[in-house]
Amino acid sequence: MSINEFTGIVDAIRTLESDMARASGYSGSLRDTFWDDVMGVKGALDNTDFSELDYRADDKIEISDFFAESVERTAKMEQENYRAFHGSHGIAQQKQQTVAKITSEPFLREYQEKAVAFLKTRETQLIDRQA
């Protein structure tokens, strides 16, 4: 899967999580929710300068390897300058765990079902309002 394809999946999950929270009547912050974890992954993707890497965003790569490299880099940065990079390694590890969840087959299957069920409820409400 390419970074661009994975970014599309992340955007879809981010949007669905937000829409489901709002549809349930929740109007508070989505901080400390799965949506927040997904936004952390999105931020990592958005803030990556691919010109510094050996591949482009549309090249097929192993997504988990991309985030594993990030964990290794942050561990090294934190070791070299603990004061400046304290906590970076833990954040990178959390993103890596979120990516592992997002890319797992059971999660993708379950999430597709969740998305379809949510969209069906939205469609029913739209039809009821039009009637």
JOGI-V484212 format. One record per helix or strand. SS is the DSSP state (helix for helix, strand for strand). FROM is the first residue (numbers start at 1). TO is the last residue. If there is no record, write none. Layout:
ss=SS from=FROM to=TO
ss=SS from=FROM to=TO
This chain:
ss=strand from=2 to=2
ss=helix from=3 to=23
ss=helix from=34 to=46
ss=helix from=50 to=52
ss=strand from=60 to=60
ss=helix from=63 to=80
ss=helix from=82 to=85
ss=helix from=88 to=102
ss=helix from=105 to=130
